[in-house]
């Protein structure tokens, strides 16, 4: 529980920013847009469960589709769930 109030180190903040920049570069999506997507996902999921938004991670990658020459973007999310809401 005390981890919720823990301030991120400047190293961790820089690492997180670099991740967002690399991910956004892969799919031609700006870091600002990635942050908006992350915030929207957190807002919707928070209606149903209590989540740890500080540890939440999203990634957009390109995956090849069977039988197709082009790859398609896929969204992966790691969202720590603290508790379910009733």
WONORZI-V125930 format. One record per pair of residues at least 12 apart in sequence whose C-alpha atoms are under 10 Angstrom apart, sorted by sequence separation. I is the first residue (numbers start at 1). J is the second residue. D is the distance in whole Angstrom. If there is no record, write none. Layout:
BEGIN
i->I j->J d->D
i->I j->J d->D
END
This chain:
BEGIN
i->19 j->31 d->10
i->20 j->32 d->9
i->41 j->53 d->10
i->60 j->72 d->10
i->61 j->73 d->5
i->62 j->74 d->6
i->18 j->31 d->10
i->21 j->34 d->9
i->60 j->73 d->6
i->61 j->74 d->5
i->62 j->75 d->9
i->17 j->31 d->8
i->20 j->34 d->7
i->39 j->53 d->9
i->42 j->56 d->8
i->59 j->73 d->10
i->60 j->74 d->5
i->61 j->75 d->7
i->20 j->35 d->8
i->38 j->53 d->9
i->59 j->74 d->8
i->60 j->75 d->5
i->61 j->76 d->8
i->59 j->75 d->6
i->60 j->76 d->6
i->39 j->56 d->10
i->41 j->58 d->9
i->58 j->75 d->7
i->59 j->76 d->5
i->60 j->77 d->9
i->38 j->56 d->8
i->58 j->76 d->6
i->59 j->77 d->6
i->38 j->57 d->8
i->57 j->76 d->8
i->58 j->77 d->4
i->59 j->78 d->9
i->38 j->58 d->7
i->57 j->77 d->6
i->58 j->78 d->6
i->37 j->58 d->9
i->38 j->59 d->10
i->56 j->77 d->8
i->57 j->78 d->5
i->58 j->79 d->8
i->56 j->78 d->6
i->57 j->79 d->6
i->35 j->58 d->9
i->55 j->78 d->8
i->56 j->79 d->5
i->57 j->80 d->9
i->34 j->58 d->8
i->55 j->79 d->7
i->56 j->80 d->6
i->34 j->59 d->9
i->54 j->79 d->9
i->55 j->80 d->7
i->56 j->81 d->9
i->34 j->60 d->9
i->53 j->79 d->7
i->54 j->80 d->9
i->52 j->79 d->7
i->53 j->80 d->8
i->51 j->79 d->7
i->52 j->80 d->5
i->53 j->81 d->9
i->51 j->80 d->6
i->52 j->81 d->6
i->50 j->80 d->9
i->51 j->81 d->4
i->52 j->82 d->6
i->29 j->60 d->9
i->50 j->81 d->6
i->51 j->82 d->5
i->52 j->83 d->10
i->27 j->59 d->10
i->49 j->81 d->7
i->50 j->82 d->5
i->51 j->83 d->7
i->27 j->60 d->7
i->49 j->82 d->8
i->50 j->83 d->5
i->51 j->84 d->9
i->26 j->60 d->8
i->27 j->61 d->7
i->45 j->79 d->9
i->49 j->83 d->6
i->50 j->84 d->6
i->23 j->58 d->9
i->24 j->59 d->9
i->25 j->60 d->10
i->26 j->61 d->7
i->27 j->62 d->7
i->46 j->81 d->10
i->48 j->83 d->9
i->49 j->84 d->4
i->50 j->85 d->7
i->23 j->59 d->6
i->24 j->60 d->8
i->26 j->62 d->8
i->41 j->77 d->9
i->45 j->81 d->10
i->48 j->84 d->7
i->49 j->85 d->5
i->20 j->57 d->9
i->22 j->59 d->10
i->23 j->60 d->6
i->24 j->61 d->9
i->42 j->79 d->8
i->47 j->84 d->10
i->48 j->85 d->6
i->49 j->86 d->8
i->19 j->57 d->10
i->20 j->58 d->9
i->23 j->61 d->7
i->41 j->79 d->10
i->46 j->84 d->9
i->47 j->85 d->8
i->48 j->86 d->8
i->19 j->58 d->10
i->20 j->59 d->8
i->38 j->77 d->9
i->46 j->85 d->9
i->19 j->59 d->9
i->20 j->60 d->10
i->16 j->57 d->9
i->27 j->72 d->10
i->8 j->54 d->9
i->27 j->73 d->7
i->7 j->54 d->10
i->26 j->73 d->9
i->27 j->74 d->10
i->4 j->52 d->8
i->6 j->54 d->10
i->3 j->52 d->10
i->4 j->53 d->9
i->5 j->54 d->10
i->4 j->54 d->8
i->3 j->54 d->10
i->4 j->55 d->9
i->1 j->82 d->10
END
